[in-house]
Amino acid sequence: MKHRHSVALALAAIGTALTMASCCNISDEQLAKIRQLRAEEKQLTADIQKAESDRSKIQTELSSRQGEVRQCNQRLSFVQDKKSKWPNVWPSWDPTVPVEEPVASTPKKK
């Protein structure tokens, strides 16, 4: 009786092993698909990295341009302010006071 149990157990183990082994085999089509998907993954990863790099460069350029726009708007505001006060743009300026000419300096000799 023990012998029958052992044989039955051994046959069950062999049957289970064969079933498991046949379930885990990957077909050539599946292997090709896995390789294709991995290649696509690598390409997509490279595309994402390039896009992030481009995004960083574009953000830097945008910040620079926005700074230029702010500076231009400040100048425009200054000019519009002076224009609205025309002809008395600089009220502290007295046209009767003569303008001092800058004195030219002579080069020093060693």
Contacts in CASP RR format, 6 or more apart in sequence:
PFRMAT RR
TARGET T0000
AUTHOR 0000-0000-0000
METHOD contacts of the structure
MODEL  1
MKHRHSVALALAAIGTALTMASCCNISDEQLAKIRQLRAEEKQLTADIQK
AESDRSKIQTELSSRQGEVRQCNQRLSFVQDKKSKWPNVWPSWDPTVPVE
EPVASTPKKK
26 34 0 8 1.000
82 89 0 8 1.000
END
